[in-house]
Amino acid sequence: MHPNSDNDFPQPQSGNDMPRFAGRGTMMRLPAAERPDGLDAAFIGIPLDIGASQRAGTRYGPRAIRADSVMIRPYNMATGAAPFDSLRVADLGDVPINTYNLHKSVQIIEDYYSELNAFPLVPLTLGGDHTLTLPILRALVKKHGPVGLIHVDAHTDTNDEMFGEKIAHGTTFRRAVEEGLLDLQRVVQIGQRAQGYDAGDFQWGVDQGFRLVPAEKCWYQSMTPLMEQVRAQMGSGPVYLSYDIDSFDPAWAPGTGTPEVGGLTSIQGLEIVRGCRGLNLIGADLVEVSPPYDISGTTSQLAANILYEMLCVLPGVNYN
């Protein structure tokens, strides 16, 4: 089956046709595509970790997420979503970043996603550290204008600089504001927690118009009522979803560079992504998976499932 055919929908390789420990090495064992022509959505890896401030290793994130996606089946039994019945989806492989130069890598990423603007597909990105979201937003805004943002993370990533550098995984959303990439009345941050460098560390985004929902406001709560409010806030405009795996408690996702206690559960993560159904999602990412710190694969398996749930809430997905 050719992934770019106009007459059929690519399907993940079935575990009944090929053992799950064998076969394709792509996300969900989907067809690999060299070109984005004819695709409605695509998984793309960015093996970047030179923007990380603590533990490195997210360069191995995309490969691990793909490896641990083998158990995911095409049909979402909880929501009824059948993404492969209505969307043409493939794996476009990895962006060829510069291993030694973060600024060059940021430009490579922006150029790569800018070229995708000529196609109607929605990019779903496997990270890679959180620096990568900035160049993706730079590219998408060229097509869509300033976007709404749902940012799920243990951290606000609104530092002005890190070690004197303006570009790093903890400065992403301050730069996005300064560059006019975000619709500031449609920005929600969920899951922030732990300690700061000063008492106002979380306040900068709030002062810009962000809605901040710290982790403590999520404890013992279903995220479904919150996401009803988020959908109303986002309206019909374009929305980008950026999901940092460290938003989860380390009990669920130990394989990340900057873990923080007191985080979200995997159930809450599912509720957040499923709550994005009906939004005009123009892209999404799952970042900061660092496999060297989780040899069990729990983190990358959770990441793969969150990415699948993102696919299930894209515009145009059929529901049974």
Disulfide bonds with the S-S distance in Angstrom:
none
